[in-house]
């Protein structure tokens, strides 16, 4: 299977072509409810994670929510 290069929070990562964004999030063991996800500077609706195929050179930013006061 062909690999593509993506950047996740600034770090280069190789994944299989046609990898879904949801699969990437799950493989990184990230709790979906506690993050905001951006692909190529566009915030992604979490209901659509399983419909988005990653493409070569995609830039993914995953921002964790932190509570505090």
Rosetta blueprint (number, residue, H / E / L):
1 X L
2 X L
3 X E
4 X E
5 X E
6 X E
7 X E
8 X E
9 X L
10 X L
11 X E
12 X E
13 X E
14 X E
15 X E
16 X E
17 X L
18 X L
19 X L
20 X E
21 X H
22 X H
23 X H
24 X H
25 X H
26 X H
27 X H
28 X L
29 X L
30 X L
31 X L
32 X H
33 X H
34 X H
35 X E
36 X E
37 X E
38 X E
39 X E
40 X L
41 X L
42 X E
43 X E
44 X L
45 X L
46 X H
47 X H
48 X H
49 X H
50 X H
51 X H
52 X L
53 X E
54 X L
55 X L
56 X L
57 X L
58 X L
59 X E
60 X E
61 X E
62 X E
63 X E
64 X E
65 X L
66 X L
67 X L
68 X L
69 X L
